[in-house]
């Protein structure tokens, strides 16, 4: 594991309380107005009975989906975030790193109609988790991935893959460490899906009130 990956993992534990507060007190405007509704409605469009939320964080999406009668299993590598999710309820939550999930997807003991990653594919090597997500899909199931829009993120920077740093500016208070994350071009995302044996069946670009795309939302099938 390189230094960026270690710092990425550590940041979620050190910032867990700040992140929980930011989400539950709705301090991230882009999420509240655009990207949260986008992922929620995309999941509902597939009428799932069972959903796996990879990188579920403090569990907001599981709780919202549970209100629609959907069974949700949420996994995350941060023990503290899983504790927060479990306290709030709305799903079954497990502390499980991506590496552990990828090593043995069958440990979840179920197949899922939807497997989703909502802004949670932040590492350089995402092939193991994508392949594991494919393995736990029910017949005709769908993988749904939302990530920052590759074009909107770039401002006077080269359009190329590489590590970037998130400082959580404007997202709330009490963040104690920055978070490295791996940026991908659109072409790179498409290649990753192809390598993992996943085909894009739909692609949306949620926009804000002035027409700027804030994220890109992929729906994929085996």
Secondary structure, 3 states (H helix, E strand, C coil): CCHHHHHHHHHHHHCHHHHHHHHHCCCCHHHHHHHHHHHHHHHHCCCCCEEEEECCCCCHHHHHHHCCCCEEEEEECCHHHHHHHHHHCCCEEEECCHHHHHHCHHHHCCCEEEEEEECCCCCCCCHHHHHHHHHCEEEEEEEEEEEECHHHHCCCCCCCCEEEEECCCCCCCCCCCCEEEEECCHHHHHHHHHHCCCEEEEEECCECCCCCECEEEEEEEC
